[in-house]
Amino acid sequence: MQDLKVRFEGDSTVASRAESTPMSITARIGNIVGGHWDSESAVTENYRNSYKIADQQFRQALVELKAIAADLAVVEAALQAEGAPWTPGRIPEWP
């Protein structure tokens, strides 16, 4: 999850030491939106390329996120089967 967070939001620990970091998915999209928000001109090739990169990065992250969600579903089912008490975020079985 931490690796996904870094890919979505950037590595704040490295950035806090004034080191360069790869552009995060969120920063990349924010840059596109912010740079073109009030523009009436056509989208630049740089923005198109940046969007393609963000799209590819997001697709990869989404595959990993879905795998984590599937693993969590298995864990939640096992907890439910063992009669574990309800925890936040789990949907309770209701008679």
Biotite code that builds the C-alpha atoms (Angstrom):
import biotite.structure as struc

atoms = struc.array([
    struc.Atom([0.000, 0.000, 0.000], chain_id="A", res_id=1, res_name="MET", atom_name="CA", element="C"),
    struc.Atom([2.859, 2.367, 0.779], chain_id="A", res_id=2, res_name="GLN", atom_name="CA", element="C"),
    struc.Atom([4.345, 1.822, -2.683], chain_id="A", res_id=3, res_name="ASP", atom_name="CA", element="C"),
    struc.Atom([0.974, 2.626, -4.255], chain_id="A", res_id=4, res_name="LEU", atom_name="CA", element="C"),
    struc.Atom([0.659, 5.739, -2.104], chain_id="A", res_id=5, res_name="LYS", atom_name="CA", element="C"),
    struc.Atom([4.065, 6.923, -3.289], chain_id="A", res_id=6, res_name="VAL", atom_name="CA", element="C"),
    struc.Atom([3.122, 6.346, -6.917], chain_id="A", res_id=7, res_name="ARG", atom_name="CA", element="C"),
    struc.Atom([-0.153, 8.256, -6.482], chain_id="A", res_id=8, res_name="PHE", atom_name="CA", element="C"),
    struc.Atom([1.090, 11.085, -4.248], chain_id="A", res_id=9, res_name="GLU", atom_name="CA", element="C"),
    struc.Atom([4.890, 11.131, -4.574], chain_id="A", res_id=10, res_name="GLY", atom_name="CA", element="C"),
    struc.Atom([7.636, 10.364, -2.074], chain_id="A", res_id=11, res_name="ASP", atom_name="CA", element="C"),
    struc.Atom([7.376, 13.115, 0.535], chain_id="A", res_id=12, res_name="SER", atom_name="CA", element="C"),
    struc.Atom([10.316, 11.797, 2.578], chain_id="A", res_id=13, res_name="THR", atom_name="CA", element="C"),
    struc.Atom([12.703, 12.207, -0.360], chain_id="A", res_id=14, res_name="VAL", atom_name="CA", element="C"),
    struc.Atom([11.133, 15.500, -1.460], chain_id="A", res_id=15, res_name="ALA", atom_name="CA", element="C"),
    struc.Atom([11.442, 16.913, 2.070], chain_id="A", res_id=16, res_name="SER", atom_name="CA", element="C"),
    struc.Atom([15.221, 16.650, 1.705], chain_id="A", res_id=17, res_name="ARG", atom_name="CA", element="C"),
    struc.Atom([15.096, 18.784, -1.475], chain_id="A", res_id=18, res_name="ALA", atom_name="CA", element="C"),
    struc.Atom([15.887, 15.768, -3.648], chain_id="A", res_id=19, res_name="GLU", atom_name="CA", element="C"),
    struc.Atom([14.193, 15.306, -6.983], chain_id="A", res_id=20, res_name="SER", atom_name="CA", element="C"),
    struc.Atom([11.507, 12.639, -7.191], chain_id="A", res_id=21, res_name="THR", atom_name="CA", element="C"),
    struc.Atom([9.585, 11.124, -10.084], chain_id="A", res_id=22, res_name="PRO", atom_name="CA", element="C"),
    struc.Atom([6.337, 12.935, -10.826], chain_id="A", res_id=23, res_name="MET", atom_name="CA", element="C"),
    struc.Atom([3.403, 11.228, -9.113], chain_id="A", res_id=24, res_name="SER", atom_name="CA", element="C"),
    struc.Atom([0.217, 10.302, -10.934], chain_id="A", res_id=25, res_name="ILE", atom_name="CA", element="C"),
    struc.Atom([-1.717, 12.958, -9.013], chain_id="A", res_id=26, res_name="THR", atom_name="CA", element="C"),
    struc.Atom([0.894, 15.648, -9.667], chain_id="A", res_id=27, res_name="ALA", atom_name="CA", element="C"),
    struc.Atom([1.022, 14.767, -13.358], chain_id="A", res_id=28, res_name="ARG", atom_name="CA", element="C"),
    struc.Atom([-2.766, 15.067, -13.743], chain_id="A", res_id=29, res_name="ILE", atom_name="CA", element="C"),
    struc.Atom([-2.824, 18.211, -11.592], chain_id="A", res_id=30, res_name="GLY", atom_name="CA", element="C"),
    struc.Atom([-0.174, 19.759, -13.817], chain_id="A", res_id=31, res_name="ASN", atom_name="CA", element="C"),
    struc.Atom([-2.223, 19.016, -16.924], chain_id="A", res_id=32, res_name="ILE", atom_name="CA", element="C"),
    struc.Atom([-5.444, 20.383, -15.434], chain_id="A", res_id=33, res_name="VAL", atom_name="CA", element="C"),
    struc.Atom([-3.824, 23.431, -13.860], chain_id="A", res_id=34, res_name="GLY", atom_name="CA", element="C"),
    struc.Atom([-1.859, 24.306, -16.952], chain_id="A", res_id=35, res_name="GLY", atom_name="CA", element="C"),
    struc.Atom([-4.788, 24.051, -19.297], chain_id="A", res_id=36, res_name="HIS", atom_name="CA", element="C"),
    struc.Atom([-7.705, 25.134, -17.092], chain_id="A", res_id=37, res_name="TRP", atom_name="CA", element="C"),
    struc.Atom([-8.302, 28.611, -18.513], chain_id="A", res_id=38, res_name="ASP", atom_name="CA", element="C"),
    struc.Atom([-6.815, 27.936, -21.924], chain_id="A", res_id=39, res_name="SER", atom_name="CA", element="C"),
    struc.Atom([-8.853, 28.049, -25.092], chain_id="A", res_id=40, res_name="GLU", atom_name="CA", element="C"),
    struc.Atom([-6.063, 26.616, -27.223], chain_id="A", res_id=41, res_name="SER", atom_name="CA", element="C"),
    struc.Atom([-5.645, 23.006, -28.266], chain_id="A", res_id=42, res_name="ALA", atom_name="CA", element="C"),
    struc.Atom([-4.053, 20.595, -25.835], chain_id="A", res_id=43, res_name="VAL", atom_name="CA", element="C"),
    struc.Atom([-0.285, 20.566, -26.267], chain_id="A", res_id=44, res_name="THR", atom_name="CA", element="C"),
    struc.Atom([1.661, 17.472, -27.244], chain_id="A", res_id=45, res_name="GLU", atom_name="CA", element="C"),
    struc.Atom([3.465, 17.640, -23.874], chain_id="A", res_id=46, res_name="ASN", atom_name="CA", element="C"),
    struc.Atom([0.135, 17.381, -22.073], chain_id="A", res_id=47, res_name="TYR", atom_name="CA", element="C"),
    struc.Atom([-0.951, 14.533, -24.328], chain_id="A", res_id=48, res_name="ARG", atom_name="CA", element="C"),
    struc.Atom([2.264, 12.647, -23.615], chain_id="A", res_id=49, res_name="ASN", atom_name="CA", element="C"),
    struc.Atom([1.980, 13.352, -19.900], chain_id="A", res_id=50, res_name="SER", atom_name="CA", element="C"),
    struc.Atom([-1.578, 12.029, -19.935], chain_id="A", res_id=51, res_name="TYR", atom_name="CA", element="C"),
    struc.Atom([-0.436, 8.848, -21.683], chain_id="A", res_id=52, res_name="LYS", atom_name="CA", element="C"),
    struc.Atom([2.196, 8.325, -18.995], chain_id="A", res_id=53, res_name="ILE", atom_name="CA", element="C"),
    struc.Atom([-0.348, 8.951, -16.199], chain_id="A", res_id=54, res_name="ALA", atom_name="CA", element="C"),
    struc.Atom([-2.796, 6.584, -17.888], chain_id="A", res_id=55, res_name="ASP", atom_name="CA", element="C"),
    struc.Atom([-0.203, 3.818, -18.081], chain_id="A", res_id=56, res_name="GLN", atom_name="CA", element="C"),
    struc.Atom([0.923, 4.357, -14.478], chain_id="A", res_id=57, res_name="GLN", atom_name="CA", element="C"),
    struc.Atom([-2.672, 4.391, -13.236], chain_id="A", res_id=58, res_name="PHE", atom_name="CA", element="C"),
    struc.Atom([-3.550, 1.191, -15.090], chain_id="A", res_id=59, res_name="ARG", atom_name="CA", element="C"),
    struc.Atom([-0.591, -0.592, -13.480], chain_id="A", res_id=60, res_name="GLN", atom_name="CA", element="C"),
    struc.Atom([-1.475, 0.741, -10.021], chain_id="A", res_id=61, res_name="ALA", atom_name="CA", element="C"),
    struc.Atom([-5.128, -0.239, -10.496], chain_id="A", res_id=62, res_name="LEU", atom_name="CA", element="C"),
    struc.Atom([-4.157, -3.858, -11.202], chain_id="A", res_id=63, res_name="VAL", atom_name="CA", element="C"),
    struc.Atom([-2.157, -3.933, -7.968], chain_id="A", res_id=64, res_name="GLU", atom_name="CA", element="C"),
    struc.Atom([-4.942, -2.225, -6.021], chain_id="A", res_id=65, res_name="LEU", atom_name="CA", element="C"),
    struc.Atom([-7.488, -4.779, -7.238], chain_id="A", res_id=66, res_name="LYS", atom_name="CA", element="C"),
    struc.Atom([-5.157, -7.601, -6.162], chain_id="A", res_id=67, res_name="ALA", atom_name="CA", element="C"),
    struc.Atom([-4.869, -6.081, -2.693], chain_id="A", res_id=68, res_name="ILE", atom_name="CA", element="C"),
    struc.Atom([-8.658, -5.689, -2.502], chain_id="A", res_id=69, res_name="ALA", atom_name="CA", element="C"),
    struc.Atom([-9.100, -9.359, -3.457], chain_id="A", res_id=70, res_name="ALA", atom_name="CA", element="C"),
    struc.Atom([-6.646, -10.382, -0.727], chain_id="A", res_id=71, res_name="ASP", atom_name="CA", element="C"),
    struc.Atom([-8.548, -8.254, 1.782], chain_id="A", res_id=72, res_name="LEU", atom_name="CA", element="C"),
    struc.Atom([-11.829, -9.905, 0.802], chain_id="A", res_id=73, res_name="ALA", atom_name="CA", element="C"),
    struc.Atom([-10.304, -13.314, 1.612], chain_id="A", res_id=74, res_name="VAL", atom_name="CA", element="C"),
    struc.Atom([-9.065, -12.047, 4.977], chain_id="A", res_id=75, res_name="VAL", atom_name="CA", element="C"),
    struc.Atom([-12.445, -10.469, 5.783], chain_id="A", res_id=76, res_name="GLU", atom_name="CA", element="C"),
    struc.Atom([-14.247, -13.713, 4.914], chain_id="A", res_id=77, res_name="ALA", atom_name="CA", element="C"),
    struc.Atom([-11.894, -15.660, 7.179], chain_id="A", res_id=78, res_name="ALA", atom_name="CA", element="C"),
    struc.Atom([-12.485, -13.184, 10.019], chain_id="A", res_id=79, res_name="LEU", atom_name="CA", element="C"),
    struc.Atom([-16.227, -13.448, 9.546], chain_id="A", res_id=80, res_name="GLN", atom_name="CA", element="C"),
    struc.Atom([-16.072, -17.257, 9.522], chain_id="A", res_id=81, res_name="ALA", atom_name="CA", element="C"),
    struc.Atom([-14.117, -17.253, 12.781], chain_id="A", res_id=82, res_name="GLU", atom_name="CA", element="C"),
    struc.Atom([-16.668, -14.960, 14.409], chain_id="A", res_id=83, res_name="GLY", atom_name="CA", element="C"),
    struc.Atom([-14.278, -12.039, 14.804], chain_id="A", res_id=84, res_name="ALA", atom_name="CA", element="C"),
    struc.Atom([-15.910, -8.868, 16.120], chain_id="A", res_id=85, res_name="PRO", atom_name="CA", element="C"),
    struc.Atom([-16.816, -6.189, 13.619], chain_id="A", res_id=86, res_name="TRP", atom_name="CA", element="C"),
    struc.Atom([-14.091, -3.741, 12.668], chain_id="A", res_id=87, res_name="THR", atom_name="CA", element="C"),
    struc.Atom([-14.454, -0.406, 10.861], chain_id="A", res_id=88, res_name="PRO", atom_name="CA", element="C"),
    struc.Atom([-14.638, -0.791, 7.114], chain_id="A", res_id=89, res_name="GLY", atom_name="CA", element="C"),
    struc.Atom([-15.994, -4.331, 7.174], chain_id="A", res_id=90, res_name="ARG", atom_name="CA", element="C"),
    struc.Atom([-19.602, -4.811, 6.136], chain_id="A", res_id=91, res_name="ILE", atom_name="CA", element="C"),
    struc.Atom([-21.299, -6.786, 8.920], chain_id="A", res_id=92, res_name="PRO", atom_name="CA", element="C"),
    struc.Atom([-23.443, -9.843, 8.387], chain_id="A", res_id=93, res_name="GLU", atom_name="CA", element="C"),
    struc.Atom([-26.932, -8.968, 9.639], chain_id="A", res_id=94, res_name="TRP", atom_name="CA", element="C"),
    struc.Atom([-29.433, -11.648, 10.519], chain_id="A", res_id=95, res_name="PRO", atom_name="CA", element="C"),
])
